[in-house]
Amino acid sequence: MSVDDPVYLAPEQLCVGVYVHLDLAWSEHPFTFSSFRIKNQEQIDTIRSLNLTRIRYSPGRSDPLPLPLAPVEAAPAQAALAPDAPLMAVPVPAIEPLVPTPVVRWDRLAQFQDQMALCEKQLMQAARAVRALRRDLFAKPHEARGRAAELVGHMADDMLAAKEVSIHLMADPSGAEQLYDHGLNVALMSMLLARELKAPRETILAVGEGGLFHDIGEMELPDLVVRKKEPLTQAERKLMQTHCRLGVSLAERLGLSSEVTQVIAQHHERVDGSGYPAQLKGPQVSLLSRIVAVVNAYDELCNPADPARALTPHEALSLLYGQQREAFDAGVMAAFVRCTGVYPPGTIVQLNDGTLGMVVSVHSAKPLKPMVLIHDATVPRDQALVMDLAQASDVFVSKALRPHHLSTEARDYLSPRKRVTCYFSADHGAESLA
């Protein structure tokens, strides 16, 4: 037998320590993975209940090796069997599995898909509202301000009514990533961050409007500069930095509140004095501005004008927290990590068994245990398993990857986003998908 040939054992040879491979679709067995090292008798019983006549295993990854086959005296009716007759499984009584059955897992996947569909619908409505208010910002300023307040108010009420919220990665149904809007992204994440900081409703509303309008001054600058994909020249950078001052002037014309106007003026200031336009330090920068500053910097790293220069969400968070931490408020930055998770939505990850996936949801209470869309070539993309790592104690993220590290097949399956757009949902004790 070649070293590359598969090796099999009979169900009665299973023991703790053997590394098995269940050659079944994930929906046909109740385990988190199809390949794993057996940890206890309950797993052995569950495997035997699958009624497989033989099970593939890896001798090199098994410690100890399988149990030897016990000699069995042939019953009279079996005495005529040929010596090389195939092994037959010893009958095992049916047991109640300790983990969810495939039917339950499919039901939970359907629930998750319904939740994501609702989030996408809400995002589309919000994006349309933002486009409408920007279109009418100067022609109908009172109506535009009213639409902004209504949008922010709805999001704030949804956030505050829930005990916990989860942040989800959104996909544009058109496939063109046209739902991405920097102002909406910053407003939403800033509000979630303010909620994490236990801010009152009035503060959450103000930070939401500040995030929505923080770059309003760019409307006064040439599109060729604002949308330029190549690195800006020194002169262009100086011109871009005037958008804070120009934004304050527009905010006053529109009658925006002093708190919102302050965010527009200060969202590029840094607590260490390295920001602009006034090089403010520490408490000179308002709390709302410190919140929007973190979120704005993160979104610009993930979604630059030139997508080729984009960092992955995990890289962007690592850069801010690791290399630029002194520039931002420490308490705000720590709360932001809790909000986004250590592996924010959109991050491509490798799990501890080598499985590839993409983070699609995070929960602030479990920053190291996101929900991951699993790459499995045997499962159609529209039925892909979404695994809740919070419910899989033996599974964890081993590292984050850049999309170009994936094979073409895995990249097509996971579909990393060109623009990282998120929305949120209220948590009401949703069941695990693992």
C-alpha positions as MATLAB code, in Angstrom:
seq = 'MSVDDPVYLAPEQLCVGVYVHLDLAWSEHPFTFSSFRIKNQEQIDTIRSLNLTRIRYSPGRSDPLPLPLAPVEAAPAQAALAPDAPLMAVPVPAIEPLVPTPVVRWDRLAQFQDQMALCEKQLMQAARAVRALRRDLFAKPHEARGRAAELVGHMADDMLAAKEVSIHLMADPSGAEQLYDHGLNVALMSMLLARELKAPRETILAVGEGGLFHDIGEMELPDLVVRKKEPLTQAERKLMQTHCRLGVSLAERLGLSSEVTQVIAQHHERVDGSGYPAQLKGPQVSLLSRIVAVVNAYDELCNPADPARALTPHEALSLLYGQQREAFDAGVMAAFVRCTGVYPPGTIVQLNDGTLGMVVSVHSAKPLKPMVLIHDATVPRDQALVMDLAQASDVFVSKALRPHHLSTEARDYLSPRKRVTCYFSADHGAESLA';
ca = [
       0.000    0.000    0.000;
       1.319    3.476   -0.921;
       1.935    6.023    1.833;
      -0.575    8.235    0.028;
      -3.344    5.638    0.115;
      -6.182    6.369    2.567;
      -6.187    4.329    5.782;
      -9.425    3.123    7.331;
     -10.601    1.596   10.594;
     -13.793   -0.070   11.735;
     -16.126    1.843   14.101;
     -15.302   -0.521   16.980;
     -11.606    0.463   16.684;
     -12.276    4.098   17.588;
     -10.626    5.418   20.731;
      -9.691    8.755   22.285;
      -6.680   10.255   20.476;
      -7.390    8.923   16.972;
      -7.520   11.612   14.267;
     -10.497   10.855   12.016;
     -11.821   12.209    8.727;
     -15.571   11.951    8.179;
     -16.026   11.752    4.419;
     -19.436   13.373    4.588;
     -20.850   16.791    3.777;
     -20.910   19.048    6.859;
     -24.725   18.869    6.844;
     -24.568   15.069    7.205;
     -22.824   15.016   10.590;
     -23.137   17.119   13.746;
     -19.476   18.000   14.361;
     -17.883   21.421   13.904;
     -15.325   20.017   11.454;
     -15.162   16.887    9.325;
     -11.581   16.170   10.477;
     -10.585   16.180   14.142;
      -8.876   14.312   16.962;
     -11.304   12.343   19.130;
     -11.428   13.813   22.636;
     -13.961   11.740   24.529;
     -16.274    8.740   24.509;
     -19.256   10.884   23.589;
     -17.636   11.743   20.256;
     -16.949    8.050   19.650;
     -20.586    7.209   20.316;
     -21.759    9.992   18.021;
     -19.492    8.808   15.167;
     -20.750    5.260   15.577;
     -24.333    6.496   15.412;
     -23.640    7.683   11.846;
     -23.663    3.969   10.816;
     -20.494    4.166    8.721;
     -18.975    0.789    7.850;
     -15.466    2.256    7.865;
     -13.841    5.549    8.860;
     -10.773    7.184    7.362;
      -8.065    8.245    9.817;
      -4.506    9.643    9.928;
      -2.003    7.316   11.673;
       0.626   10.062   11.874;
      -1.740   12.391   13.749;
      -3.198    9.735   16.040;
      -1.931    9.045   19.552;
      -2.584    6.284   20.409;
      -3.333    4.254   17.290;
      -6.766    2.618   16.893;
      -7.795   -0.353   18.970;
      -7.034   -3.745   17.401;
      -9.920   -5.689   15.960;
     -11.080   -8.257   18.473;
     -11.271  -11.803   17.092;
     -14.886  -12.774   16.642;
     -16.120  -16.331   16.223;
     -18.200  -16.592   13.095;
     -21.823  -17.427   13.616;
     -23.032  -20.516   11.695;
     -24.747  -18.393    9.099;
     -21.475  -16.507    8.470;
     -19.100  -19.484    8.388;
     -19.013  -19.563    4.612;
     -17.826  -15.967    4.230;
     -14.603  -15.514    2.286;
     -11.493  -14.582    4.327;
     -11.232  -11.182    2.606;
     -14.857  -10.218    3.181;
     -15.187   -6.499    4.108;
     -15.361   -5.442    7.741;
     -18.850   -4.942    9.059;
     -19.673   -2.420   11.762;
     -20.634   -3.742   15.154;
     -24.231   -2.653   15.754;
     -24.323    0.371   18.053;
     -27.475    1.537   19.793;
     -28.726    4.929   18.669;
     -27.798    7.724   21.067;
     -28.839   11.293   21.477;
     -26.052   13.465   19.968;
     -24.491   16.037   22.274;
     -24.279   18.665   19.542;
     -26.949   20.061   17.202;
     -28.238   17.796   14.462;
     -27.876   18.789   10.796;
     -31.546   19.811   10.594;
     -31.135   22.207   13.510;
     -27.964   23.618   11.946;
     -29.772   24.268    8.666;
     -32.595   25.991   10.575;
     -30.079   28.206   12.342;
     -28.328   29.028    9.083;
     -31.684   30.082    7.636;
     -32.268   32.305   10.677;
     -28.886   33.949   10.193;
     -29.561   34.506    6.475;
     -32.905   36.124    7.324;
     -31.156   38.387    9.831;
     -28.557   39.427    7.253;
     -31.261   40.061    4.638;
     -33.037   42.388    7.079;
     -29.772   44.238    7.794;
     -29.119   44.658    4.056;
     -32.629   46.067    3.595;
     -32.090   48.552    6.436;
     -28.714   49.546    5.006;
     -30.240   50.165    1.573;
     -32.899   52.374    3.138;
     -30.265   54.303    5.094;
     -28.064   54.748    1.994;
     -31.021   56.084   -0.003;
     -31.853   58.510    2.811;
     -28.257   59.772    2.914;
     -28.168   60.315   -0.853;
     -31.459   62.211   -0.706;
     -30.430   64.496    2.137;
     -27.111   65.314    0.470;
     -28.897   66.131   -2.771;
     -31.185   68.578   -0.953;
     -28.637   69.823    1.553;
     -28.557   73.402    0.252;
     -31.711   73.570   -1.854;
     -33.874   72.339    1.059;
     -31.657   72.609    4.158;
     -34.440   72.230    6.720;
     -35.756   69.061    5.054;
     -32.222   67.654    4.751;
     -31.482   68.285    8.429;
     -34.785   66.677    9.338;
     -33.952   63.556    7.293;
     -30.548   63.322    8.966;
     -32.070   63.627   12.437;
     -34.724   61.022   11.577;
     -32.166   58.526   10.228;
     -29.841   58.946   13.211;
     -32.762   58.795   15.626;
     -34.014   55.482   14.231;
     -30.551   53.915   14.475;
     -30.037   55.238   18.011;
     -33.376   53.896   19.210;
     -32.647   50.444   17.728;
     -29.230   50.371   19.385;
     -30.463   51.488   22.774;
     -33.463   49.167   22.816;
     -31.244   46.088   22.526;
     -29.332   44.549   25.400;
     -26.484   43.730   23.003;
     -25.798   44.406   19.329;
     -23.753   42.622   16.684;
     -21.951   44.239   13.765;
     -22.391   42.513   10.409;
     -20.434   42.708    7.178;
     -22.765   43.771    4.371;
     -22.697   42.754    0.718;
     -24.210   44.987   -1.944;
     -26.973   42.905   -3.591;
     -25.966   44.452   -6.935;
     -22.444   43.112   -6.497;
     -21.025   46.539   -7.320;
     -20.364   47.669   -3.721;
     -22.443   50.777   -4.434;
     -23.990   50.872   -0.967;
     -20.728   51.969    0.606;
     -20.888   55.516    1.954;
     -18.056   56.855    4.060;
     -20.250   59.257    6.024;
     -22.855   56.591    6.801;
     -20.154   54.092    7.789;
     -18.544   56.611   10.143;
     -21.888   57.695   11.611;
     -22.999   54.131   12.317;
     -19.729   52.970   13.873;
     -19.370   56.187   15.886;
     -22.829   55.670   17.357;
     -22.042   52.067   18.256;
     -18.800   53.245   19.852;
     -20.629   55.914   21.851;
     -23.099   53.240   22.970;
     -20.192   51.047   24.103;
     -18.938   54.022   26.136;
     -22.362   54.209   27.854;
     -23.103   57.643   26.386;
     -26.649   59.032   26.795;
     -29.043   59.148   23.845;
     -28.425   62.860   23.198;
     -24.694   62.224   22.810;
     -25.283   59.241   20.521;
     -27.549   61.406   18.330;
     -24.968   64.194   18.155;
     -22.072   61.867   17.345;
     -24.223   60.254   14.635;
     -24.928   63.583   12.945;
     -21.291   64.568   13.386;
     -20.177   61.366   11.677;
     -22.686   61.849    8.881;
     -21.566   65.436    8.158;
     -17.896   65.304    9.237;
     -16.555   65.670    5.675;
     -19.137   68.177    4.482;
     -16.352   70.657    3.730;
     -15.100   68.413    0.918;
     -18.154   69.521   -1.090;
     -16.337   72.844   -1.576;
     -13.182   71.203   -2.988;
     -12.481   69.939   -6.532;
     -13.576   66.337   -7.109;
     -10.286   65.683   -8.906;
      -8.511   66.182   -5.587;
     -11.089   64.628   -3.250;
     -11.428   61.435   -5.359;
      -7.830   61.214   -6.515;
      -6.481   57.656   -6.340;
      -2.812   58.536   -6.636;
      -0.928   59.966   -3.615;
      -1.656   63.672   -3.118;
       1.038   66.263   -3.715;
       2.037   68.515   -0.823;
      -0.101   71.310   -2.252;
      -3.071   68.974   -2.631;
      -2.695   67.748    0.949;
      -2.767   71.347    2.222;
      -5.856   71.991    0.132;
      -7.566   68.864    1.486;
      -6.851   69.943    5.053;
      -8.968   73.055    4.508;
     -12.108   70.891    4.424;
     -12.389   71.157    8.228;
     -12.555   74.962    8.109;
     -14.833   74.926    5.073;
     -17.058   72.391    6.812;
     -17.502   74.623    9.850;
     -18.636   77.458    7.587;
     -21.172   75.191    5.850;
     -22.390   73.799    9.191;
     -23.110   77.304   10.439;
     -25.020   78.136    7.256;
     -27.083   74.961    7.682;
     -27.775   75.629   11.340;
     -26.160   72.433   12.658;
     -25.713   72.198   16.422;
     -22.525   73.352   18.133;
     -21.644   69.723   19.071;
     -21.940   68.584   15.445;
     -20.020   71.630   14.194;
     -17.245   70.853   16.692;
     -16.924   67.312   15.269;
     -16.637   68.757   11.750;
     -13.878   71.085   12.982;
     -11.923   68.549   15.048;
     -12.290   65.074   13.488;
      -8.672   65.195   12.239;
      -7.228   66.426   15.542;
      -5.180   63.951   17.612;
      -4.832   63.880   21.387;
      -1.019   63.965   21.095;
      -1.163   67.230   19.109;
      -0.181   65.669   15.774;
      -3.485   66.383   14.027;
      -4.922   69.345   12.138;
      -6.049   72.063   11.663;
      -5.275   73.439   15.163;
      -2.926   70.773   16.643;
      -5.168   70.474   19.699;
      -4.143   68.147   22.531;
      -5.900   65.883   25.036;
      -9.102   67.384   26.496;
      -8.945   70.264   24.019;
     -10.459   67.753   21.590;
     -14.135   67.114   22.403;
     -15.203   63.579   23.337;
     -17.459   63.370   20.285;
     -14.556   64.415   18.058;
     -12.275   61.825   19.676;
     -14.858   59.140   18.904;
     -15.306   60.169   15.272;
     -11.525   60.573   14.850;
     -10.910   56.863   15.589;
     -13.725   55.622   13.371;
     -12.855   57.976   10.525;
      -9.194   56.913   10.557;
     -10.193   53.235   10.562;
     -12.634   53.597    7.673;
     -10.149   55.577    5.594;
      -7.561   52.816    6.015;
     -10.068   50.126    4.978;
     -11.705   52.153    2.197;
      -9.228   54.568    0.573;
      -9.923   56.254   -2.754;
      -7.679   53.652   -4.386;
      -8.903   50.173   -3.342;
      -5.458   48.762   -4.199;
      -4.061   50.593   -1.157;
      -6.739   49.305    1.215;
      -5.732   47.558    4.424;
      -7.731   44.608    5.643;
      -9.940   45.407    8.670;
      -7.545   43.479   10.951;
      -4.519   45.320    9.524;
      -6.250   48.684    9.943;
      -7.135   47.944   13.560;
      -3.621   46.655   14.262;
      -2.068   49.801   12.770;
      -4.248   52.128   14.819;
      -3.879   50.191   18.051;
      -0.258   49.155   17.641;
       1.522   52.024   15.884;
      -0.750   55.054   16.274;
      -2.236   54.437   19.709;
      -0.717   57.590   21.234;
      -2.612   59.723   18.730;
      -6.030   58.588   19.956;
      -7.900   58.614   23.238;
      -6.976   55.381   25.076;
     -10.462   54.734   26.449;
     -12.098   55.352   23.085;
      -9.608   53.081   21.316;
     -10.164   50.240   23.804;
     -13.934   50.539   23.366;
     -13.503   50.506   19.579;
     -11.610   47.200   19.762;
     -14.469   45.774   21.844;
     -16.980   46.991   19.249;
     -15.229   45.661   16.166;
     -13.641   42.591   17.743;
      -9.995   41.700   17.351;
     -10.889   40.353   13.886;
     -13.375   42.917   12.505;
     -16.016   42.060    9.895;
     -14.431   41.523    6.492;
     -11.240   39.935    7.856;
     -10.057   36.764    6.088;
      -8.965   34.258    8.741;
      -7.432   30.833    9.115;
      -8.786   28.692   11.954;
      -6.638   26.450   14.129;
      -7.298   23.387   11.961;
      -6.313   25.202    8.739;
      -9.855   25.991    7.610;
     -10.235   29.314    5.787;
     -13.081   31.731    6.333;
     -14.224   35.350    6.439;
     -15.508   37.140    9.538;
     -19.081   38.236    8.858;
     -20.274   39.275   12.338;
     -18.796   40.300   15.678;
     -20.275   40.689   19.125;
     -18.791   43.221   21.547;
     -19.086   40.761   24.438;
     -16.926   38.199   22.602;
     -14.180   40.128   20.725;
     -12.074   36.984   20.079;
     -15.000   34.806   18.968;
     -16.560   36.179   15.768;
     -18.932   34.462   13.371;
     -17.058   33.136   10.353;
     -18.236   32.181    6.867;
     -16.469   28.862    6.247;
     -14.825   27.931    2.952;
     -15.859   24.392    2.015;
     -15.663   23.443   -1.647;
     -18.143   20.605   -1.079;
     -20.887   23.033    0.000;
     -22.550   25.457   -2.458;
     -21.648   29.077   -1.775;
     -25.251   30.089   -1.049;
     -25.462   27.350    1.588;
     -22.063   27.993    3.185;
     -21.693   27.259    6.878;
     -21.511   30.300    9.150;
     -19.777   29.187   12.326;
     -20.239   30.950   15.665;
     -16.835   30.535   17.311;
     -18.346   31.536   20.650;
     -20.170   28.196   20.599;
     -17.149   26.148   19.462;
     -14.769   25.988   22.414;
     -12.158   23.957   20.522;
     -12.071   26.278   17.500;
     -10.320   29.646   17.318;
      -8.729   32.036   14.835;
      -5.033   31.278   14.418;
      -4.200   34.178   12.088;
      -5.580   36.797    9.723;
      -4.780   36.690    6.005;
      -4.791   39.110    3.100;
      -7.139   38.171    0.233;
      -4.243   37.638   -2.184;
      -3.016   34.792    0.008;
      -6.107   32.795   -0.971;
      -6.384   30.484   -3.936;
      -8.580   31.729   -6.781;
     -11.250   29.216   -5.815;
     -11.236   30.234   -2.136;
     -11.237   33.943   -3.039;
     -14.238   33.487   -5.347;
     -16.035   31.489   -2.652;
     -15.440   33.927    0.212;
     -15.774   37.054   -1.983;
     -13.714   39.548    0.076;
     -15.335   42.985   -0.108;
     -13.765   45.787   -2.116;
     -15.500   48.189    0.252;
     -16.041   47.204    3.884;
     -19.587   48.261    4.750;
     -21.204   47.282    8.035;
     -24.580   47.444    9.689;
     -25.866   46.217   13.029;
     -28.586   44.035   14.469;
     -30.033   43.664   17.939;
     -29.183   40.441   19.762;
     -32.088   38.607   21.335;
     -30.426   35.390   22.491;
     -29.833   34.046   18.958;
     -28.837   30.386   18.810;
     -25.430   29.201   17.718;
     -24.709   28.182   14.152;
     -21.782   26.024   15.119;
];
